Amino acid sequence: MNNKNRIYIDGFMPSVEENREEVENKMNFVLKHDFQGKIGLEIVEWKDNEAVLRLWRETGNYFGDNIISDEDMNFIMGLGIDCFQPAPLGKNDFLHLFPITGYNCFFASIDEFSAFYKHVVEIQDGANLMKRIKMRNAPTHIEIEIKY
């Protein structure tokens, strides 16, 4: 196994080599502190070549399976909305955000956000180790499945 098989949640980047329970406890402590107990983490799979995480949330920003809110992007990446704002003229946007009437936040395609997430982890690791990443959005949680 490569020691760089990592995930990235709220700015915390553990390796799948680390103890599953310790990682889950550390990450839940950080998420509880940063998001006032509205976010919880459950590690479903934690193997050499696969990590499956379920992030439970108490937010009202679910608008569909294929759309992710800026609040969800924030607790996954640890980056605020200003990191996802439109780029100056002539520069590419990281993500194409769009508003939805009646919601006080912005949204993006979950597939586009998954690609962005993979890119950030690759930059942090300095390598292209993820074979596949899949995110699934549900009213109560987001599931992140990573294959190395």
FIRO-606924 format. One record per residue (C-alpha): residue number from 1; x, y, z. Coordinates in Angstrom, 3 decimals, always signed. Layout:
% residues N
<r><num>NUM</num><xx>X</xx><yy>Y</yy><zz>Z</zz></r>
...
//
This chain:
% residues 148
<r><num>1</num><xx>+0.000</xx><yy>+0.000</yy><zz>+0.000</zz></r>
<r><num>2</num><xx>+1.110</xx><yy>+3.546</yy><zz>-0.684</zz></r>
<r><num>3</num><xx>+1.300</xx><yy>+5.714</yy><zz>+2.442</zz></r>
<r><num>4</num><xx>-0.227</xx><yy>+8.617</yy><zz>+0.538</zz></r>
<r><num>5</num><xx>-3.724</xx><yy>+7.139</yy><zz>+0.208</zz></r>
<r><num>6</num><xx>-5.500</xx><yy>+10.050</yy><zz>+1.851</zz></r>
<r><num>7</num><xx>-8.835</xx><yy>+11.740</yy><zz>+2.215</zz></r>
<r><num>8</num><xx>-9.548</xx><yy>+15.386</yy><zz>+2.931</zz></r>
<r><num>9</num><xx>-12.314</xx><yy>+16.529</yy><zz>+5.291</zz></r>
<r><num>10</num><xx>-12.561</xx><yy>+20.048</yy><zz>+6.770</zz></r>
<r><num>11</num><xx>-8.855</xx><yy>+20.691</yy><zz>+6.211</zz></r>
<r><num>12</num><xx>-7.884</xx><yy>+17.442</yy><zz>+7.988</zz></r>
<r><num>13</num><xx>-6.055</xx><yy>+14.895</yy><zz>+5.841</zz></r>
<r><num>14</num><xx>-5.621</xx><yy>+11.461</yy><zz>+7.448</zz></r>
<r><num>15</num><xx>-4.117</xx><yy>+8.446</yy><zz>+5.681</zz></r>
<r><num>16</num><xx>-5.913</xx><yy>+5.099</yy><zz>+5.426</zz></r>
<r><num>17</num><xx>-2.882</xx><yy>+3.670</yy><zz>+7.235</zz></r>
<r><num>18</num><xx>-4.059</xx><yy>+5.384</yy><zz>+10.424</zz></r>
<r><num>19</num><xx>-6.324</xx><yy>+3.620</yy><zz>+12.907</zz></r>
<r><num>20</num><xx>-9.967</xx><yy>+3.849</yy><zz>+11.800</zz></r>
<r><num>21</num><xx>-11.408</xx><yy>+4.619</yy><zz>+15.260</zz></r>
<r><num>22</num><xx>-8.782</xx><yy>+7.247</yy><zz>+16.052</zz></r>
<r><num>23</num><xx>-9.363</xx><yy>+8.998</yy><zz>+12.727</zz></r>
<r><num>24</num><xx>-13.143</xx><yy>+8.924</yy><zz>+13.183</zz></r>
<r><num>25</num><xx>-12.826</xx><yy>+10.341</yy><zz>+16.718</zz></r>
<r><num>26</num><xx>-10.363</xx><yy>+13.084</yy><zz>+15.669</zz></r>
<r><num>27</num><xx>-12.440</xx><yy>+14.093</yy><zz>+12.680</zz></r>
<r><num>28</num><xx>-15.690</xx><yy>+14.162</yy><zz>+14.673</zz></r>
<r><num>29</num><xx>-14.010</xx><yy>+16.336</yy><zz>+17.309</zz></r>
<r><num>30</num><xx>-12.875</xx><yy>+18.836</yy><zz>+14.651</zz></r>
<r><num>31</num><xx>-16.238</xx><yy>+18.813</yy><zz>+12.848</zz></r>
<r><num>32</num><xx>-18.152</xx><yy>+19.258</yy><zz>+16.124</zz></r>
<r><num>33</num><xx>-15.989</xx><yy>+22.237</yy><zz>+17.015</zz></r>
<r><num>34</num><xx>-16.021</xx><yy>+23.858</yy><zz>+13.563</zz></r>
<r><num>35</num><xx>-19.732</xx><yy>+23.311</yy><zz>+12.839</zz></r>
<r><num>36</num><xx>-21.324</xx><yy>+23.443</yy><zz>+16.304</zz></r>
<r><num>37</num><xx>-22.322</xx><yy>+19.787</yy><zz>+16.274</zz></r>
<r><num>38</num><xx>-24.303</xx><yy>+19.993</yy><zz>+12.996</zz></r>
<r><num>39</num><xx>-21.908</xx><yy>+17.616</yy><zz>+11.188</zz></r>
<r><num>40</num><xx>-20.881</xx><yy>+14.060</yy><zz>+12.106</zz></r>
<r><num>41</num><xx>-18.660</xx><yy>+11.521</yy><zz>+10.434</zz></r>
<r><num>42</num><xx>-19.034</xx><yy>+7.765</yy><zz>+10.110</zz></r>
<r><num>43</num><xx>-16.294</xx><yy>+5.694</yy><zz>+8.471</zz></r>
<r><num>44</num><xx>-18.043</xx><yy>+2.913</yy><zz>+6.549</zz></r>
<r><num>45</num><xx>-14.934</xx><yy>+1.361</yy><zz>+4.898</zz></r>
<r><num>46</num><xx>-11.288</xx><yy>+2.018</yy><zz>+5.732</zz></r>
<r><num>47</num><xx>-8.949</xx><yy>-0.229</yy><zz>+3.739</zz></r>
<r><num>48</num><xx>-5.641</xx><yy>+0.074</yy><zz>+1.899</zz></r>
<r><num>49</num><xx>-7.306</xx><yy>+0.754</yy><zz>-1.420</zz></r>
<r><num>50</num><xx>-10.682</xx><yy>+2.171</yy><zz>-0.387</zz></r>
<r><num>51</num><xx>-12.205</xx><yy>+4.718</yy><zz>+1.972</zz></r>
<r><num>52</num><xx>-15.963</xx><yy>+5.235</yy><zz>+2.297</zz></r>
<r><num>53</num><xx>-17.128</xx><yy>+8.049</yy><zz>+4.554</zz></r>
<r><num>54</num><xx>-20.607</xx><yy>+9.169</yy><zz>+5.476</zz></r>
<r><num>55</num><xx>-20.927</xx><yy>+12.788</yy><zz>+6.603</zz></r>
<r><num>56</num><xx>-24.160</xx><yy>+13.328</yy><zz>+8.523</zz></r>
<r><num>57</num><xx>-25.541</xx><yy>+16.837</yy><zz>+8.573</zz></r>
<r><num>58</num><xx>-28.344</xx><yy>+18.814</yy><zz>+10.144</zz></r>
<r><num>59</num><xx>-28.753</xx><yy>+21.415</yy><zz>+7.436</zz></r>
<r><num>60</num><xx>-31.641</xx><yy>+22.321</yy><zz>+5.205</zz></r>
<r><num>61</num><xx>-29.640</xx><yy>+22.800</yy><zz>+2.028</zz></r>
<r><num>62</num><xx>-30.478</xx><yy>+19.545</yy><zz>+0.242</zz></r>
<r><num>63</num><xx>-31.895</xx><yy>+20.285</yy><zz>-3.201</zz></r>
<r><num>64</num><xx>-31.308</xx><yy>+17.024</yy><zz>-5.038</zz></r>
<r><num>65</num><xx>-28.995</xx><yy>+14.070</yy><zz>-5.473</zz></r>
<r><num>66</num><xx>-26.829</xx><yy>+15.712</yy><zz>-8.156</zz></r>
<r><num>67</num><xx>-26.420</xx><yy>+19.110</yy><zz>-6.510</zz></r>
<r><num>68</num><xx>-24.256</xx><yy>+20.104</yy><zz>-3.541</zz></r>
<r><num>69</num><xx>-24.568</xx><yy>+23.310</yy><zz>-1.502</zz></r>
<r><num>70</num><xx>-21.754</xx><yy>+25.679</yy><zz>-0.589</zz></r>
<r><num>71</num><xx>-22.289</xx><yy>+24.774</yy><zz>+3.075</zz></r>
<r><num>72</num><xx>-21.716</xx><yy>+21.079</yy><zz>+2.281</zz></r>
<r><num>73</num><xx>-18.651</xx><yy>+21.976</yy><zz>+0.194</zz></r>
<r><num>74</num><xx>-17.359</xx><yy>+23.976</yy><zz>+3.162</zz></r>
<r><num>75</num><xx>-17.539</xx><yy>+21.122</yy><zz>+5.664</zz></r>
<r><num>76</num><xx>-16.027</xx><yy>+18.659</yy><zz>+3.198</zz></r>
<r><num>77</num><xx>-13.132</xx><yy>+20.858</yy><zz>+2.082</zz></r>
<r><num>78</num><xx>-12.752</xx><yy>+23.259</yy><zz>+5.007</zz></r>
<r><num>79</num><xx>-12.921</xx><yy>+26.137</yy><zz>+2.519</zz></r>
<r><num>80</num><xx>-15.385</xx><yy>+29.030</yy><zz>+2.715</zz></r>
<r><num>81</num><xx>-17.644</xx><yy>+30.204</yy><zz>-0.111</zz></r>
<r><num>82</num><xx>-15.168</xx><yy>+32.901</yy><zz>-1.146</zz></r>
<r><num>83</num><xx>-12.838</xx><yy>+30.144</yy><zz>-2.399</zz></r>
<r><num>84</num><xx>-15.536</xx><yy>+29.125</yy><zz>-4.861</zz></r>
<r><num>85</num><xx>-16.470</xx><yy>+32.624</yy><zz>-6.048</zz></r>
<r><num>86</num><xx>-16.250</xx><yy>+33.451</yy><zz>-9.750</zz></r>
<r><num>87</num><xx>-12.727</xx><yy>+34.156</yy><zz>-10.932</zz></r>
<r><num>88</num><xx>-11.667</xx><yy>+37.499</yy><zz>-12.447</zz></r>
<r><num>89</num><xx>-12.372</xx><yy>+37.965</yy><zz>-16.131</zz></r>
<r><num>90</num><xx>-10.173</xx><yy>+35.700</yy><zz>-18.238</zz></r>
<r><num>91</num><xx>-9.531</xx><yy>+33.172</yy><zz>-15.450</zz></r>
<r><num>92</num><xx>-11.278</xx><yy>+29.803</yy><zz>-15.118</zz></r>
<r><num>93</num><xx>-13.679</xx><yy>+29.219</yy><zz>-12.233</zz></r>
<r><num>94</num><xx>-12.928</xx><yy>+26.293</yy><zz>-9.924</zz></r>
<r><num>95</num><xx>-16.619</xx><yy>+25.476</yy><zz>-9.825</zz></r>
<r><num>96</num><xx>-19.655</xx><yy>+26.878</yy><zz>-11.582</zz></r>
<r><num>97</num><xx>-21.895</xx><yy>+28.019</yy><zz>-8.741</zz></r>
<r><num>98</num><xx>-25.540</xx><yy>+28.869</yy><zz>-9.183</zz></r>
<r><num>99</num><xx>-28.230</xx><yy>+30.185</yy><zz>-6.828</zz></r>
<r><num>100</num><xx>-31.629</xx><yy>+28.542</yy><zz>-6.350</zz></r>
<r><num>101</num><xx>-34.585</xx><yy>+30.737</yy><zz>-5.453</zz></r>
<r><num>102</num><xx>-35.599</xx><yy>+30.393</yy><zz>-1.826</zz></r>
<r><num>103</num><xx>-32.199</xx><yy>+29.154</yy><zz>-0.608</zz></r>
<r><num>104</num><xx>-29.639</xx><yy>+31.389</yy><zz>+1.064</zz></r>
<r><num>105</num><xx>-26.623</xx><yy>+29.649</yy><zz>-0.479</zz></r>
<r><num>106</num><xx>-25.061</xx><yy>+28.628</yy><zz>-3.761</zz></r>
<r><num>107</num><xx>-24.990</xx><yy>+25.201</yy><zz>-5.374</zz></r>
<r><num>108</num><xx>-22.761</xx><yy>+23.229</yy><zz>-7.758</zz></r>
<r><num>109</num><xx>-22.914</xx><yy>+19.926</yy><zz>-9.598</zz></r>
<r><num>110</num><xx>-21.777</xx><yy>+17.123</yy><zz>-7.287</zz></r>
<r><num>111</num><xx>-19.761</xx><yy>+15.589</yy><zz>-10.153</zz></r>
<r><num>112</num><xx>-17.939</xx><yy>+18.881</yy><zz>-10.736</zz></r>
<r><num>113</num><xx>-17.265</xx><yy>+19.206</yy><zz>-6.995</zz></r>
<r><num>114</num><xx>-15.966</xx><yy>+15.595</yy><zz>-6.875</zz></r>
<r><num>115</num><xx>-13.455</xx><yy>+16.423</yy><zz>-9.626</zz></r>
<r><num>116</num><xx>-12.406</xx><yy>+19.561</yy><zz>-7.747</zz></r>
<r><num>117</num><xx>-12.013</xx><yy>+17.558</yy><zz>-4.503</zz></r>
<r><num>118</num><xx>-9.835</xx><yy>+14.962</yy><zz>-6.295</zz></r>
<r><num>119</num><xx>-7.700</xx><yy>+17.748</yy><zz>-7.761</zz></r>
<r><num>120</num><xx>-7.136</xx><yy>+19.367</yy><zz>-4.327</zz></r>
<r><num>121</num><xx>-6.149</xx><yy>+16.045</yy><zz>-2.734</zz></r>
<r><num>122</num><xx>-3.723</xx><yy>+15.374</yy><zz>-5.610</zz></r>
<r><num>123</num><xx>-2.142</xx><yy>+18.811</yy><zz>-5.127</zz></r>
<r><num>124</num><xx>-1.801</xx><yy>+18.192</yy><zz>-1.380</zz></r>
<r><num>125</num><xx>-0.267</xx><yy>+14.735</yy><zz>-1.914</zz></r>
<r><num>126</num><xx>+1.834</xx><yy>+15.680</yy><zz>-4.921</zz></r>
<r><num>127</num><xx>+0.624</xx><yy>+12.582</yy><zz>-6.763</zz></r>
<r><num>128</num><xx>-2.304</xx><yy>+11.222</yy><zz>-8.736</zz></r>
<r><num>129</num><xx>-3.282</xx><yy>+8.301</yy><zz>-6.506</zz></r>
<r><num>130</num><xx>-7.085</xx><yy>+8.288</yy><zz>-6.639</zz></r>
<r><num>131</num><xx>-8.435</xx><yy>+5.908</yy><zz>-9.234</zz></r>
<r><num>132</num><xx>-12.017</xx><yy>+6.904</yy><zz>-8.587</zz></r>
<r><num>133</num><xx>-14.053</xx><yy>+9.180</yy><zz>-6.370</zz></r>
<r><num>134</num><xx>-17.813</xx><yy>+9.117</yy><zz>-6.108</zz></r>
<r><num>135</num><xx>-20.009</xx><yy>+11.335</yy><zz>-3.987</zz></r>
<r><num>136</num><xx>-23.655</xx><yy>+10.659</yy><zz>-3.290</zz></r>
<r><num>137</num><xx>-25.929</xx><yy>+13.291</yy><zz>-1.826</zz></r>
<r><num>138</num><xx>-28.979</xx><yy>+12.459</yy><zz>+0.298</zz></r>
<r><num>139</num><xx>-31.243</xx><yy>+14.597</yy><zz>+2.502</zz></r>
<r><num>140</num><xx>-29.396</xx><yy>+13.620</yy><zz>+5.704</zz></r>
<r><num>141</num><xx>-25.835</xx><yy>+12.864</yy><zz>+4.573</zz></r>
<r><num>142</num><xx>-23.196</xx><yy>+12.867</yy><zz>+1.867</zz></r>
<r><num>143</num><xx>-21.317</xx><yy>+9.666</yy><zz>+1.136</zz></r>
<r><num>144</num><xx>-17.792</xx><yy>+9.870</yy><zz>-0.267</zz></r>
<r><num>145</num><xx>-16.290</xx><yy>+6.728</yy><zz>-1.792</zz></r>
<r><num>146</num><xx>-12.638</xx><yy>+6.780</yy><zz>-2.821</zz></r>
<r><num>147</num><xx>-10.733</xx><yy>+3.983</yy><zz>-4.579</zz></r>
<r><num>148</num><xx>-6.937</xx><yy>+4.083</yy><zz>-4.665</zz></r>
//
